[in-house]
Amino acid sequence: MRNWSHTVSFSSTEVARPHDLDELRAVVVGAERVRALGTRHSFNRVGDTTGTHVLLDAMPRHLEVSPDRTEVTCDAATTHAELANALADHGLALPNLCSSPHLGVVGAAQTGAHGSGVRQPALAAHVTRLELVDGRGELRTVGRDDPGFDALSVGLGAFGVVHRVTVRVVPAFEMTQTVHEDLAWDALLPHLDAVAASAYSASLFTRYDDRGVTQVWRKHRVGDPEALDLRDLGARPATETRHPLPASGTQDVTPQLGVPGPSHERLPHLHPGFCPRFGSEIQSEYLLDAARAVEAIEALRGLADRLDPLLAVAEIRHVAADDAWLSPSGGRDSVALHFTWQRLPDELAELLPVVEAALLPLGARPHWGKQFACSPRDLRAAYPRIEEWGALVGAWDPDRRFRNDLLDALLDG
Ligand SMILES: Cc1cc2nc3c(=O)[nH]c(=O)nc-3n(C[C@H](O)[C@H](O)[C@H](O)COP(=O)(O)OP(=O)(O)OC[C@H]3O[C@@H](n4cnc5c(N)ncnc54)[C@H](O)[C@@H]3O)c2cc1C
């Protein structure tokens, strides 16, 4: 079995597809090493195991809106696209979404995934309850008020197999999406915070070269006050639908040009109806204190020639702080510096240390679901509560069933 981009061949010797909770518990206690997988959209071995991989797509489907309409509980095989579509039928919505709506709700939260927006935290911040089978095969339910919940919400799959997840929802809302082109660095950088805050969600696409930011995608909530006019900074409004990769067709992107529509059809860049089975790319991303965004951007501009041969496109987003112990945006309002690379793993393995040498000294933390090169020591240094997190993992999984190489390196040093 491989990940979505076919750059990771998993080490599992068995794949189990339990049909109910009893079968799931039996799989967990019957395996020396075991681990759940979602939609396999991660670009590294965070989800790997040398034992049994558990896929939850044969478990009973579940979707239940709370009586007060503030939460929804769904089964662990649910993707954001499925959940958002179902919520729309109830007049409800998720507060934010990733660039692709096809990621698993659980897998995205477990890896600290995020959308964009200075007031929008990572998706795990909206998780309010987890029902999971722990390392002893026991079904446990933990909620936001339970001690240690912030350790489990971005849990890297280390605490057990999540069987159901509850997330906070909001009344459905409409959005528009607009794209501006050619925002020069000199015009942008003194106003970066204002540009990031000028929409519910903002994404800046660049190659870090002298062309500056080639596309600014802004997603506005209908009815929000008038946003900063990017023409005042010299950018031009796009008059046709754009794809971040200029050579790509626009059939797979969500509607632009200011046409209002449901939030789940504007917040992701990729359209819910378009789901590539296989990805010819690799992604990396680093999150650091938003106060150091300009320093980090300047450092990457200095590497533009090194990035160029492998870079498909880079994206700059802002993410609000959250409380999860292992969240890359934990404890600080963050800027997220994303890279979509060409699918050239060997060449990328040589380039990533160069990128990290520029960003890690600025306090950058790599995205848990994307490719990175830094050492376990660097990772431990980035997370002040890592020892406490490891102790809790040990209590939930005393026989180390959910351990894999990445966790061993992280926790055992
Ligand atoms: C096209 C594309 C767009 C993306 N866009 C974004 C983006 O906008 N923002 C962003 O932050 N990231 C983004 N990502 C990265 C993505 O969110 C993460 O890689 C995330 O892990 C994907 O969820 P998944 O279901 O594929 O998880 P998987 O890759 O299947 O698993 C990831 C981790 O979650 C664990 N896990 C999964 N299911 C369970 C379960 N039921 N119980 C316990 N543990 C579980 C696994 O063990 C593993 O450790 C993108 C990736 C792709 C390919």
The ligand as a MOL file (V3000), in Angstrom:
LIG
                    3D

  0  0  0     0  0            999 V3000
M  V30 BEGIN CTAB
M  V30 COUNTS 53 58 0 0 0
M  V30 BEGIN ATOM
M  V30 1 C -3.7300 17.6750 -2.1430 0
M  V30 2 C -3.3990 17.8980 -0.6920 0
M  V30 3 C -3.7660 19.0820 -0.0970 0
M  V30 4 C -3.4460 19.3100 1.2500 0
M  V30 5 N -3.8160 20.4920 1.7950 0
M  V30 6 C -3.4810 20.7610 3.0710 0
M  V30 7 C -3.8170 22.0210 3.6490 0
M  V30 8 O -4.4300 22.8780 3.0240 0
M  V30 9 N -3.4440 22.2420 4.9340 0
M  V30 10 C -2.7540 21.3170 5.6600 0
M  V30 11 O -2.4060 21.5970 6.8080 0
M  V30 12 N -2.4500 20.1010 5.1470 0
M  V30 13 C -2.7930 19.8080 3.8750 0
M  V30 14 N -2.4680 18.5920 3.3480 0
M  V30 15 C -1.8330 17.5940 4.2160 0
M  V30 16 C -2.8940 16.7250 4.9210 0
M  V30 17 O -3.8310 17.4430 5.6120 0
M  V30 18 C -2.2780 15.7880 5.9330 0
M  V30 19 O -1.3290 15.0760 5.2510 0
M  V30 20 C -3.3170 14.8190 6.5850 0
M  V30 21 O -2.6770 13.8180 7.2420 0
M  V30 22 C -4.2060 14.1470 5.6420 0
M  V30 23 O -5.2020 13.3500 6.2960 0
M  V30 24 P -5.3350 11.7940 5.9060 0
M  V30 25 O -6.6890 11.3240 6.2560 0
M  V30 26 O -4.8880 11.6080 4.5050 0
M  V30 27 O -4.2930 11.1690 6.9160 0
M  V30 28 P -3.2860 9.9510 6.6780 0
M  V30 29 O -2.1640 10.4380 5.8390 0
M  V30 30 O -3.9930 8.7400 6.2300 0
M  V30 31 O -2.7790 9.7440 8.1850 0
M  V30 32 C -2.1340 10.7910 8.8400 0
M  V30 33 C -1.9530 10.4800 10.3260 0
M  V30 34 O -3.2220 10.4060 10.9610 0
M  V30 35 C -3.3620 9.1450 11.5990 0
M  V30 36 N -4.7500 8.7130 11.4680 0
M  V30 37 C -5.5150 8.7150 10.3590 0
M  V30 38 N -6.7280 8.2070 10.6520 0
M  V30 39 C -6.7150 7.8810 11.9560 0
M  V30 40 C -7.6630 7.3020 12.8540 0
M  V30 41 N -8.8880 6.9460 12.4690 0
M  V30 42 N -7.2940 7.1030 14.1400 0
M  V30 43 C -6.0620 7.4570 14.5760 0
M  V30 44 N -5.1290 7.9930 13.7760 0
M  V30 45 C -5.4560 8.2050 12.4820 0
M  V30 46 C -2.4000 8.2080 10.8850 0
M  V30 47 O -1.9980 7.1210 11.7160 0
M  V30 48 C -1.2520 9.1500 10.5870 0
M  V30 49 O -0.4210 9.2640 11.7030 0
M  V30 50 C -2.7620 18.3270 2.0120 0
M  V30 51 C -2.3940 17.1290 1.4070 0
M  V30 52 C -2.7090 16.9120 0.0700 0
M  V30 53 C -2.3010 15.6300 -0.5580 0
M  V30 END ATOM
M  V30 BEGIN BOND
M  V30 1 1 1 2
M  V30 2 1 2 3
M  V30 3 2 2 52
M  V30 4 2 3 4
M  V30 5 1 4 5
M  V30 6 1 4 50
M  V30 7 2 5 6
M  V30 8 1 6 7
M  V30 9 1 6 13
M  V30 10 2 7 8
M  V30 11 1 7 9
M  V30 12 1 9 10
M  V30 13 2 10 11
M  V30 14 1 10 12
M  V30 15 2 12 13
M  V30 16 1 13 14
M  V30 17 1 14 15
M  V30 18 1 14 50
M  V30 19 1 15 16
M  V30 20 1 16 17
M  V30 21 1 16 18
M  V30 22 1 18 19
M  V30 23 1 18 20
M  V30 24 1 20 21
M  V30 25 1 20 22
M  V30 26 1 22 23
M  V30 27 1 23 24
M  V30 28 2 24 25
M  V30 29 1 24 26
M  V30 30 1 24 27
M  V30 31 1 27 28
M  V30 32 2 28 29
M  V30 33 1 28 30
M  V30 34 1 28 31
M  V30 35 1 31 32
M  V30 36 1 32 33
M  V30 37 1 33 34
M  V30 38 1 33 48
M  V30 39 1 34 35
M  V30 40 1 35 36
M  V30 41 1 35 46
M  V30 42 1 36 37
M  V30 43 1 36 45
M  V30 44 2 37 38
M  V30 45 1 38 39
M  V30 46 1 39 40
M  V30 47 2 39 45
M  V30 48 1 40 41
M  V30 49 2 40 42
M  V30 50 1 42 43
M  V30 51 2 43 44
M  V30 52 1 44 45
M  V30 53 1 46 47
M  V30 54 1 46 48
M  V30 55 1 48 49
M  V30 56 2 50 51
M  V30 57 1 51 52
M  V30 58 1 52 53
M  V30 END BOND
M  V30 END CTAB
M  END
